[in-house]
Amino acid sequence: MPRMRFHKLAALVVLGASTAWILTGEFSSVGSAQSENQPPVSAPEGAPVSDQRVVRTVGVVTPPRRDHARAIRISGTTEANRRSALAARTAGIVAELPVRQGSSVSAGDIVMRLDSEDKRSAVEMATAVLAQRQAELNAAERLATTGNVARLQLDGARAALATAQAQLDSANAELERYVLRAPFDGLVDRVSVEEGSAIAQSAQVAIVLDLDPILAVGQVNERDLESLRIGEASEIRLVNGAVAQGTLRYVSRDASPQTRTYGIEVSVPNPDRSFPAGMTTEITLRSDPVDAVFLPRSVVTLSGAGDLGIRIVGPDNKVGFVPIDLIDDTPTGLVLGGVPKDARIIVAGQDLVAEGDTVNPVEADAATVRRLIGEATGTTN
């Protein structure tokens, strides 16, 4: 019991001492209390004023300006310039089929001929009747010159000749219905019938493709529509790696209701028909040329407000900020618009200064200029 009372007494003493220390308010850290009690250290004589910034040296360059046509890249497919599905104009038996799949044809070449013996006979008969009517008219005209035939009989002979000519034309037209011809120069892509088979009227016989030129078709968005001009040079890159130059020949003026995009067609020469229809392709179109400068991506920075642009040095050696218009993003650099003429662009140290700072601008050496401009434009000189 005495030992227990001693422990209680000791606890009460510690509690009282702690309470007294807390009430004094002296519970800050030792280091802090010491620093608050120490007087401030004065700056050495000749030291700069605290609000005066160090003048930094930055590298600047005045890049050349060039007209640049922005590249508009879209995905598309190749299509035949013309595609015709030839169909039989009458029913019959296939008597002649001079083409095969993959055959080249010229306009007017026979693709298929149906059995038409009765129609040939009708043409021969009409030809004979025409010859007879022509002889009768010649005889009537000779008699009319001597006054031995009435005028009415002469007119009847002429009408009979016209009727015979019409019958011959009709027989030839009917015979021509049994012949199917190529509508244009092209390639027979598919043949759906065989020689000797019977086909019905309007049955598909063959598909003929005109692959020269080949078309690259795609869709452009609303923002790029007004930048395109018919006749502008374009480029296509097929999925197999082949690249070809073409010309923009058509831009739709009616948007797709689903995508709000506009169809375009690029015509590409294809004399050897090496580019097939239906292949995926990347189409590169060119917008109207604009005045721009070419710079590497490292030059672009952010302003204090978070705007994307470049820092320049004014005549008073103060740093300024110019928002940029990104015209094109090429594999080797950026094409920028909205840059003032003769602007000295900071290409080294732009992230270490802010707008309004006074700097010591140093023109970049020739090697640096060549590297910057060469990297941005894709040149090596």
GUTI-566140 format. One record per residue (C-alpha): residue number from 1; z, y, x. Coordinates in pm, 1 decimal, decimal comma. Each point is the difference from the previous one (the first is absolute). Example, Ala and Ser with C-alpha at 12.3 -4.5 7.8 and 13.67 -1.06 7.14 Angstrom:
BEGIN
lumtor:1&up:780,0&north:-450,0&east:1230,0
lumtor:2&up:-66,0&north:344,0&east:137,0
***
This chain:
BEGIN
lumtor:1&up:0,0&north:0,0&east:0,0
lumtor:2&up:77,3&north:261,6&east:274,0
lumtor:3&up:-335,0&north:-89,5&east:168,0
lumtor:4&up:-189,0&north:53,7&east:-327,7
lumtor:5&up:161,6&north:341,6&east:-50,6
lumtor:6&up:-108,2&north:105,7&east:353,4
lumtor:7&up:-365,9&north:-84,0&east:-69,8
lumtor:8&up:7,6&north:198,5&east:-319,6
lumtor:9&up:149,6&north:296,6&east:180,8
lumtor:10&up:-270,4&north:-15,9&east:270,1
lumtor:11&up:-275,5&north:-6,1&east:-261,0
lumtor:12&up:144,5&north:304,1&east:-172,5
lumtor:13&up:7,7&north:189,9&east:332,7
lumtor:14&up:-367,2&north:-78,0&east:74,8
lumtor:15&up:-99,9&north:97,8&east:-351,9
lumtor:16&up:179,8&north:331,4&east:30,7
lumtor:17&up:-161,7&north:81,4&east:338,7
lumtor:18&up:-347,2&north:-79,6&east:-131,6
lumtor:19&up:52,5&north:218,7&east:-304,1
lumtor:20&up:110,7&north:291,1&east:215,1
lumtor:21&up:-310,7&north:-32,6&east:227,1
lumtor:22&up:-236,2&north:-6,2&east:-294,0
lumtor:23&up:162,1&north:310,2&east:-152,2
lumtor:24&up:-70,4&north:195,2&east:320,4
lumtor:25&up:-378,1&north:-45,3&east:-48,7
lumtor:26&up:-57,8&north:-94,9&east:365,4
lumtor:27&up:-204,9&north:-314,7&east:-59,4
lumtor:28&up:-343,5&north:101,0&east:138,8
lumtor:29&up:-138,6&north:-181,5&east:302,0
lumtor:30&up:120,9&north:99,5&east:335,4
lumtor:31&up:-342,5&north:83,8&east:129,1
lumtor:32&up:-75,8&north:218,6&east:-300,3
lumtor:33&up:326,8&north:185,9&east:18,7
lumtor:34&up:-49,4&north:64,8&east:364,3
lumtor:35&up:-356,0&north:129,4&east:-46,4
lumtor:36&up:110,8&north:233,4&east:-277,2
lumtor:37&up:268,2&north:152,3&east:217,3
lumtor:38&up:-231,5&north:47,9&east:300,1
lumtor:39&up:-192,5&north:328,8&east:25,0
lumtor:40&up:-385,4&north:-19,9&east:-13,7
lumtor:41&up:-179,3&north:-25,3&east:331,3
lumtor:42&up:-218,4&north:305,2&east:67,9
lumtor:43&up:-369,3&north:-46,3&east:97,5
lumtor:44&up:-92,8&north:64,2&east:360,9
lumtor:45&up:-137,7&north:338,5&east:87,8
lumtor:46&up:-380,8&north:22,4&east:-57,6
lumtor:47&up:-10,7&north:-295,9&east:-241,1
lumtor:48&up:-241,4&north:36,5&east:-301,2
lumtor:49&up:133,3&north:105,2&east:-335,0
lumtor:50&up:91,6&north:-296,0&east:-220,7
lumtor:51&up:-265,4&north:72,6&east:-261,1
lumtor:52&up:-278,6&north:38,8&east:253,0
lumtor:53&up:-231,5&north:-305,6&east:17,1
lumtor:54&up:-154,4&north:-140,8&east:313,7
lumtor:55&up:-369,2&north:90,3&east:37,4
lumtor:56&up:-184,5&north:-330,8&east:13,4
lumtor:57&up:-331,5&north:-69,4&east:164,6
lumtor:58&up:-254,6&north:-164,3&east:-227,9
lumtor:59&up:-354,0&north:-125,8&east:53,7
lumtor:60&up:-269,0&north:160,4&east:-216,2
lumtor:61&up:-369,0&north:-57,8&east:-55,0
lumtor:62&up:-276,0&north:170,5&east:-199,5
lumtor:63&up:-217,1&north:-292,4&east:-118,2
lumtor:64&up:-369,7&north:44,1&east:-80,5
lumtor:65&up:-101,7&north:16,7&east:-365,6
lumtor:66&up:-264,2&north:-221,4&east:-155,1
lumtor:67&up:-153,3&north:-68,1&east:-337,5
lumtor:68&up:126,3&north:-330,9&east:-127,0
lumtor:69&up:-98,5&north:-201,6&east:-306,2
lumtor:70&up:301,1&north:-191,4&east:-127,1
lumtor:71&up:-41,6&north:-376,2&east:-27,3
lumtor:72&up:64,6&north:-143,9&east:-347,4
lumtor:73&up:51,1&north:-375,1&east:27,9
lumtor:74&up:-14,2&north:-221,2&east:-306,9
lumtor:75&up:-34,5&north:-370,9&east:-66,7
lumtor:76&up:-310,7&north:-130,8&east:-173,9
lumtor:77&up:-257,2&north:-275,5&east:-21,2
lumtor:78&up:-368,9&north:-36,9&east:72,6
lumtor:79&up:-251,4&north:-29,9&east:-282,2
lumtor:80&up:-373,6&north:-56,8&east:-25,0
lumtor:81&up:-211,4&north:310,2&east:-51,5
lumtor:82&up:-161,7&north:-178,0&east:-295,3
lumtor:83&up:80,9&north:-328,1&east:-168,6
lumtor:84&up:-225,3&north:-160,3&east:-260,8
lumtor:85&up:69,3&north:-315,7&east:-202,4
lumtor:86&up:-346,1&north:-127,1&east:-90,6
lumtor:87&up:-27,4&north:-177,4&east:-336,9
lumtor:88&up:-281,1&north:-192,6&east:-169,5
lumtor:89&up:-188,6&north:207,5&east:-255,7
lumtor:90&up:-105,1&north:-305,2&east:-196,7
lumtor:91&up:88,7&north:-368,0&east:-28,3
lumtor:92&up:-197,4&north:-263,1&east:188,3
lumtor:93&up:-23,7&north:-251,7&east:282,5
lumtor:94&up:33,4&north:123,0&east:358,9
lumtor:95&up:-339,0&north:-72,2&east:152,9
lumtor:96&up:35,7&north:193,1&east:325,1
lumtor:97&up:304,9&north:121,0&east:195,4
lumtor:98&up:-121,1&north:143,9&east:331,9
lumtor:99&up:337,6&north:147,1&east:109,8
lumtor:100&up:324,6&north:-149,1&east:122,9
lumtor:101&up:346,8&north:140,4&east:51,8
lumtor:102&up:-9,0&north:233,9&east:298,4
lumtor:103&up:-373,2&north:68,7&east:-28,8
lumtor:104&up:-128,8&north:350,9&east:61,8
lumtor:105&up:-228,1&north:140,9&east:-269,2
lumtor:106&up:-208,0&north:312,2&east:-45,1
lumtor:107&up:-43,4&north:192,5&east:-320,4
lumtor:108&up:-244,5&north:-188,7&east:-224,6
lumtor:109&up:37,9&north:-340,7&east:167,4
lumtor:110&up:12,2&north:-296,0&east:-240,0
lumtor:111&up:348,7&north:-143,9&east:-35,1
lumtor:112&up:-78,0&north:-252,0&east:-277,3
lumtor:113&up:-297,6&north:-104,8&east:-211,3
lumtor:114&up:28,7&north:-193,8&east:-327,3
lumtor:115&up:-255,7&north:-249,6&east:-127,7
lumtor:116&up:-251,7&north:210,7&east:-193,7
lumtor:117&up:-326,1&north:-195,8&east:-39,6
lumtor:118&up:-45,0&north:110,2&east:-362,0
lumtor:119&up:48,8&north:361,6&east:96,1
lumtor:120&up:-261,6&north:-25,9&east:273,2
lumtor:121&up:-243,2&north:-138,0&east:-254,0
lumtor:122&up:70,6&north:296,3&east:-228,8
lumtor:123&up:-77,5&north:239,6&east:283,7
lumtor:124&up:-327,9&north:-177,3&east:79,9
lumtor:125&up:-103,2&north:11,5&east:-366,4
lumtor:126&up:84,9&north:368,3&east:-29,6
lumtor:127&up:-197,1&north:69,0&east:316,6
lumtor:128&up:-305,9&north:-174,0&east:-142,5
lumtor:129&up:25,0&north:189,7&east:-329,5
lumtor:130&up:26,1&north:327,0&east:188,9
lumtor:131&up:-315,0&north:-80,1&east:196,8
lumtor:132&up:-186,3&north:-78,1&east:-322,8
lumtor:133&up:112,9&north:321,3&east:-166,6
lumtor:134&up:-104,4&north:198,0&east:306,1
lumtor:135&up:-352,0&north:-151,7&east:-14,7
lumtor:136&up:-26,8&north:80,4&east:-373,0
lumtor:137&up:98,7&north:361,2&east:64,0
lumtor:138&up:-255,7&north:33,7&east:279,6
lumtor:139&up:-276,8&north:-129,3&east:-231,3
lumtor:140&up:106,3&north:231,3&east:-280,1
lumtor:141&up:-7,1&north:301,1&east:229,9
lumtor:142&up:-356,4&north:-82,1&east:114,5
lumtor:143&up:-117,9&north:-28,1&east:-359,1
lumtor:144&up:177,8&north:320,3&east:-89,7
lumtor:145&up:-201,9&north:194,1&east:256,4
lumtor:146&up:-325,5&north:-103,2&east:-175,6
lumtor:147&up:141,2&north:54,5&east:-347,7
lumtor:148&up:-16,9&north:-366,3&east:-97,0
lumtor:149&up:369,8&north:-39,9&east:-80,9
lumtor:150&up:224,7&north:196,9&east:-226,8
lumtor:151&up:275,0&north:216,1&east:142,4
lumtor:152&up:257,1&north:-193,7&east:-199,6
lumtor:153&up:-106,1&north:-329,3&east:163,0
lumtor:154&up:44,6&north:157,1&east:343,6
lumtor:155&up:351,5&north:110,5&east:-88,1
lumtor:156&up:77,0&north:-353,7&east:-125,3
lumtor:157&up:-110,3&north:-148,7&east:332,9
lumtor:158&up:224,0&north:237,3&east:186,5
lumtor:159&up:297,6&north:-87,1&east:-222,1
lumtor:160&up:-64,3&north:-371,9&east:52,5
lumtor:161&up:3,5&north:53,6&east:376,5
lumtor:162&up:330,9&north:189,4&east:-19,0
lumtor:163&up:150,1&north:-279,2&east:-208,7
lumtor:164&up:-111,1&north:-262,9&east:250,9
lumtor:165&up:150,8&north:203,8&east:283,7
lumtor:166&up:330,9&north:24,3&east:-185,4
lumtor:167&up:0,5&north:-375,7&east:-59,8
lumtor:168&up:-58,5&north:-65,1&east:368,8
lumtor:169&up:283,7&north:237,8&east:96,7
lumtor:170&up:231,2&north:-174,6&east:-244,4
lumtor:171&up:-91,0&north:-344,2&east:138,0
lumtor:172&up:59,8&north:116,7&east:357,3
lumtor:173&up:336,7&north:147,0&east:-98,1
lumtor:174&up:102,8&north:-323,7&east:-164,4
lumtor:175&up:-104,6&north:-195,2&east:308,6
lumtor:176&up:197,2&north:239,8&east:222,1
lumtor:177&up:315,3&north:-81,7&east:-197,4
lumtor:178&up:-16,0&north:-346,4&east:156,1
lumtor:179&up:13,7&north:149,8&east:350,4
lumtor:180&up:318,2&north:146,4&east:153,8
lumtor:181&up:-43,4&north:246,8&east:286,7
lumtor:182&up:235,8&north:168,1&east:247,4
lumtor:183&up:78,1&north:357,0&east:-115,6
lumtor:184&up:52,1&north:135,0&east:354,4
lumtor:185&up:8,7&north:-100,5&east:365,7
lumtor:186&up:309,9&north:-203,9&east:63,9
lumtor:187&up:170,1&north:-331,4&east:53,1
lumtor:188&up:22,3&north:-287,6&east:-248,2
lumtor:189&up:372,9&north:-65,7&east:-3,5
lumtor:190&up:13,6&north:-268,5&east:-267,5
lumtor:191&up:-244,1&north:-226,6&east:-189,7
lumtor:192&up:130,2&north:-155,5&east:-321,2
lumtor:193&up:-295,4&north:-222,0&east:-105,3
lumtor:194&up:-201,3&north:-286,4&east:143,4
lumtor:195&up:-371,8&north:-66,5&east:-11,1
lumtor:196&up:-89,9&north:-214,4&east:-301,2
lumtor:197&up:308,4&north:88,7&east:-201,7
lumtor:198&up:-13,3&north:147,6&east:-347,6
lumtor:199&up:159,6&north:339,3&east:-50,2
lumtor:200&up:67,7&north:215,3&east:-302,4
lumtor:201&up:-94,9&north:360,5&east:-52,4
lumtor:202&up:236,8&north:241,6&east:182,2
lumtor:203&up:133,5&north:-278,0&east:224,7
lumtor:204&up:99,2&north:127,9&east:346,2
lumtor:205&up:-246,9&north:-107,7&east:267,2
lumtor:206&up:101,4&north:177,7&east:321,7
lumtor:207&up:193,6&north:293,2&east:147,3
lumtor:208&up:-180,1&north:238,7&east:233,3
lumtor:209&up:195,4&north:238,5&east:224,3
lumtor:210&up:-119,6&north:313,0&east:174,0
lumtor:211&up:219,8&north:20,1&east:312,8
lumtor:212&up:-179,8&north:281,5&east:181,3
lumtor:213&up:181,4&north:229,3&east:-16,9
lumtor:214&up:337,1&north:-163,4&east:-57,3
lumtor:215&up:255,1&north:202,4&east:-197,3
lumtor:216&up:367,9&north:47,4&east:83,7
lumtor:217&up:185,5&north:94,7&east:-317,3
lumtor:218&up:359,9&north:116,0&east:-40,5
lumtor:219&up:231,2&north:244,8&east:-175,0
lumtor:220&up:128,7&north:339,4&east:120,7
lumtor:221&up:300,2&north:184,6&east:-136,9
lumtor:222&up:-1,5&north:331,7&east:-180,6
lumtor:223&up:109,2&north:205,9&east:300,7
lumtor:224&up:-291,9&north:-114,3&east:217,3
lumtor:225&up:-270,0&north:32,2&east:-265,0
lumtor:226&up:-94,5&north:362,5&east:68,2
lumtor:227&up:-16,2&north:-62,7&east:376,6
lumtor:228&up:-298,2&north:-235,8&east:-30,8
lumtor:229&up:-365,6&north:100,9&east:15,0
lumtor:230&up:-303,2&north:-213,3&east:-83,8
lumtor:231&up:-201,2&north:-76,8&east:312,9
lumtor:232&up:295,3&north:17,8&east:240,6
lumtor:233&up:11,6&north:-257,7&east:278,5
lumtor:234&up:241,2&north:-288,4&east:-59,5
lumtor:235&up:106,9&north:-318,1&east:173,7
lumtor:236&up:86,4&north:-348,4&east:-119,8
lumtor:237&up:196,8&north:-270,0&east:178,9
lumtor:238&up:-33,9&north:-348,7&east:-142,4
lumtor:239&up:280,0&north:-253,9&east:-0,9
lumtor:240&up:-186,2&north:-196,8&east:269,5
lumtor:241&up:15,5&north:301,2&east:232,6
lumtor:242&up:-359,0&north:120,0&east:-39,5
lumtor:243&up:-40,4&north:379,4&east:-9,0
lumtor:244&up:-295,2&north:194,2&east:-142,3
lumtor:245&up:-89,6&north:359,4&east:-77,8
lumtor:246&up:-105,7&north:108,9&east:-346,4
lumtor:247&up:-38,9&north:291,3&east:-237,0
lumtor:248&up:205,9&north:94,9&east:-303,6
lumtor:249&up:-249,9&north:-20,3&east:-285,4
lumtor:250&up:210,7&north:9,2&east:-315,8
lumtor:251&up:333,1&north:142,3&east:-117,0
lumtor:252&up:108,3&north:-66,5&east:-357,4
lumtor:253&up:113,8&north:291,4&east:-213,2
lumtor:254&up:184,9&north:-220,8&east:-248,2
lumtor:255&up:341,9&north:-133,6&east:103,7
lumtor:256&up:121,8&north:-349,1&east:-74,3
lumtor:257&up:253,5&north:26,5&east:-285,6
lumtor:258&up:228,5&north:-255,0&east:166,4
lumtor:259&up:9,4&north:129,2&east:358,8
lumtor:260&up:-123,6&north:360,5&east:-30,5
lumtor:261&up:-237,1&north:-62,8&east:290,1
lumtor:262&up:-372,6&north:66,3&east:37,9
lumtor:263&up:-266,3&north:-246,4&east:105,4
lumtor:264&up:-216,8&north:64,9&east:306,9
lumtor:265&up:-299,2&north:-173,3&east:159,6
lumtor:266&up:-100,7&north:3,8&east:366,2
lumtor:267&up:-353,8&north:-109,7&east:84,0
lumtor:268&up:-33,1&north:-193,5&east:327,7
lumtor:269&up:-334,9&north:-111,9&east:147,3
lumtor:270&up:-21,2&north:-380,8&east:9,4
lumtor:271&up:-356,1&north:-93,8&east:100,2
lumtor:272&up:93,7&north:-343,3&east:134,7
lumtor:273&up:231,2&north:-67,8&east:-298,3
lumtor:274&up:285,9&north:-85,4&east:235,7
lumtor:275&up:254,4&north:168,4&east:-227,1
lumtor:276&up:64,3&north:-213,0&east:-309,5
lumtor:277&up:110,9&north:122,6&east:-340,7
lumtor:278&up:359,0&north:-47,1&east:-114,0
lumtor:279&up:170,1&north:39,1&east:340,8
lumtor:280&up:319,6&north:204,0&east:41,8
lumtor:281&up:-54,4&north:318,2&east:199,6
lumtor:282&up:179,1&north:314,2&east:113,4
lumtor:283&up:-195,5&north:313,7&east:-87,0
lumtor:284&up:47,8&north:315,6&east:206,9
lumtor:285&up:-120,6&north:318,5&east:-168,2
lumtor:286&up:-4,5&north:348,4&east:150,4
lumtor:287&up:123,9&north:316,6&east:-168,6
lumtor:288&up:-132,7&north:351,7&east:55,6
lumtor:289&up:57,3&north:115,3&east:362,4
lumtor:290&up:292,3&north:239,6&east:51,8
lumtor:291&up:128,9&north:196,7&east:298,1
lumtor:292&up:272,1&north:-204,2&east:173,1
lumtor:293&up:180,4&north:-75,6&east:324,2
lumtor:294&up:57,8&north:-345,9&east:149,7
lumtor:295&up:349,8&north:-77,3&east:124,0
lumtor:296&up:210,6&north:-309,7&east:70,9
lumtor:297&up:272,1&north:-98,5&east:-243,4
lumtor:298&up:274,9&north:91,4&east:247,5
lumtor:299&up:-70,0&north:371,4&east:-52,2
lumtor:300&up:93,1&north:-7,2&east:-369,3
lumtor:301&up:363,5&north:83,8&east:-76,2
lumtor:302&up:227,3&north:110,6&east:-284,3
lumtor:303&up:123,2&north:349,3&east:-80,7
lumtor:304&up:359,3&north:78,1&east:-86,1
lumtor:305&up:-92,2&north:-34,0&east:-366,6
lumtor:306&up:-155,7&north:-341,7&east:57,9
lumtor:307&up:-366,3&north:109,8&east:-21,5
lumtor:308&up:-258,7&north:-179,8&east:211,0
lumtor:309&up:-181,9&north:221,1&east:247,3
lumtor:310&up:-32,6&north:117,3&east:360,7
lumtor:311&up:189,2&north:253,4&east:207,9
lumtor:312&up:-192,5&north:279,9&east:165,0
lumtor:313&up:84,0&north:281,6&east:240,0
lumtor:314&up:-83,4&north:352,9&east:-113,0
lumtor:315&up:-105,1&north:296,0&east:218,4
lumtor:316&up:367,3&north:96,1&east:39,5
lumtor:317&up:82,4&north:-349,0&east:132,4
lumtor:318&up:197,4&north:-81,5&east:-311,0
lumtor:319&up:-29,1&north:-337,8&east:-167,2
lumtor:320&up:-168,1&north:-16,0&east:-339,3
lumtor:321&up:-66,6&north:-282,3&east:-241,1
lumtor:322&up:-333,2&north:-65,6&east:-173,2
lumtor:323&up:-29,0&north:-249,0&east:-288,4
lumtor:324&up:-301,9&north:-222,9&east:46,6
lumtor:325&up:-268,0&north:-139,6&east:-227,0
lumtor:326&up:-53,5&north:-362,4&east:98,9
lumtor:327&up:-376,7&north:-39,7&east:-27,6
lumtor:328&up:-35,3&north:-343,4&east:154,3
lumtor:329&up:207,6&north:-266,6&east:169,7
lumtor:330&up:-213,0&north:-177,6&east:258,1
lumtor:331&up:102,0&north:-294,1&east:221,3
lumtor:332&up:21,9&north:235,6&east:299,3
lumtor:333&up:174,2&north:301,0&east:-152,9
lumtor:334&up:17,1&north:256,2&east:-278,5
lumtor:335&up:-255,3&north:250,7&east:-125,9
lumtor:336&up:185,8&north:311,0&east:-115,0
lumtor:337&up:-107,8&north:299,0&east:-204,9
lumtor:338&up:177,9&north:328,6&east:-68,4
lumtor:339&up:69,0&north:67,8&east:368,2
lumtor:340&up:-51,3&north:371,8&east:88,7
lumtor:341&up:-278,3&north:77,6&east:241,4
lumtor:342&up:101,1&north:34,2&east:364,3
lumtor:343&up:346,7&north:-134,9&east:-81,7
lumtor:344&up:197,9&north:-119,3&east:299,5
lumtor:345&up:130,3&north:-336,4&east:-118,6
lumtor:346&up:311,5&north:-142,7&east:162,0
lumtor:347&up:-85,1&north:-346,6&east:127,7
lumtor:348&up:310,0&north:-56,2&east:215,7
lumtor:349&up:352,9&north:90,1&east:-104,1
lumtor:350&up:-78,2&north:80,0&east:-362,8
lumtor:351&up:299,3&north:-197,4&east:-123,3
lumtor:352&up:242,3&north:188,4&east:229,1
lumtor:353&up:-65,2&north:346,1&east:-143,8
lumtor:354&up:22,6&north:159,3&east:-342,2
lumtor:355&up:-180,4&north:277,1&east:-182,3
lumtor:356&up:88,3&north:339,5&east:142,4
lumtor:357&up:100,1&north:-128,0&east:344,1
lumtor:358&up:-134,1&north:181,1&east:301,8
lumtor:359&up:-165,8&north:-242,2&east:239,7
lumtor:360&up:-180,7&north:-1,7&east:328,6
lumtor:361&up:-346,3&north:-135,9&east:-87,6
lumtor:362&up:-192,3&north:-177,0&east:273,2
lumtor:363&up:-363,9&north:-96,1&east:-47,5
lumtor:364&up:-45,0&north:-373,3&east:22,5
lumtor:365&up:-193,3&north:-114,8&east:303,9
lumtor:366&up:-360,3&north:-113,6&east:-29,9
lumtor:367&up:90,2&north:-369,3&east:16,4
lumtor:368&up:247,1&north:36,4&east:-286,3
lumtor:369&up:-252,1&north:192,7&east:-209,3
lumtor:370&up:-264,2&north:-266,5&east:58,1
lumtor:371&up:248,1&north:-272,5&east:-88,9
lumtor:372&up:115,1&north:171,4&east:-318,7
lumtor:373&up:-344,8&north:89,3&east:-124,0
lumtor:374&up:-150,0&north:-328,4&east:117,3
lumtor:375&up:263,4&north:-207,8&east:-175,2
lumtor:376&up:-43,9&north:192,2&east:-324,3
lumtor:377&up:-378,1&north:-9,6&east:-7,0
lumtor:378&up:-46,8&north:-346,5&east:145,1
lumtor:379&up:-183,9&north:125,3&east:313,0
lumtor:380&up:79,4&north:-87,2&east:356,8
lumtor:381&up:-139,9&north:292,3&east:194,3
***
